[in-house]
Amino acid sequence: MKFIGQNIYDQVSRFRNKVFISGDLSVQDTLTYSSETLTLGADDNGIVKIQRLDHSDGNAGRLLIESGGGGGTNAAGGELSLVGGRSTGNAVGGSITFQSSAAGSSGSSANSLVEIAAFDNVGNLQLDGGITTGSTSFVNSSGLIQVANQSNITGVGTISSGTWQ
């Protein structure tokens, strides 16, 4: 059963050109878009958001963005690209930011989002946390490099008064 406008159709509806939807669009089953580009938003500088529906009585479900998988023998998987907006003239391109929320006090109110990492338009990474490789912290959130215990490092040489010996 399809709801279009104020009419209810019990058949498949096909449109030859553009379809404009004003207000909310609710899809009961799987939504499939069979073209290469899905364009969202108006011709303005507003925000377009893709959001998974909140789960009102438990932990939220995951939102997974996945590129295409290869088919057949020895076929490569598809690349996933996050792309900041392109600039014009001498203006910089858009950055790519990652946000999350820290735990708050007990309750049911949503915690505020904060930026936890960002790539700027030339690839500089700003990270608001540490870097861990395996189970070892490599750089802490203050930017200090940490190394594991290296008991034999003096066997290669020492640094005294700023000169390698």
Order of alpha helices (4+ residues) and beta strands (2+ residues): beta-beta-beta-beta-beta-beta-beta-beta-beta
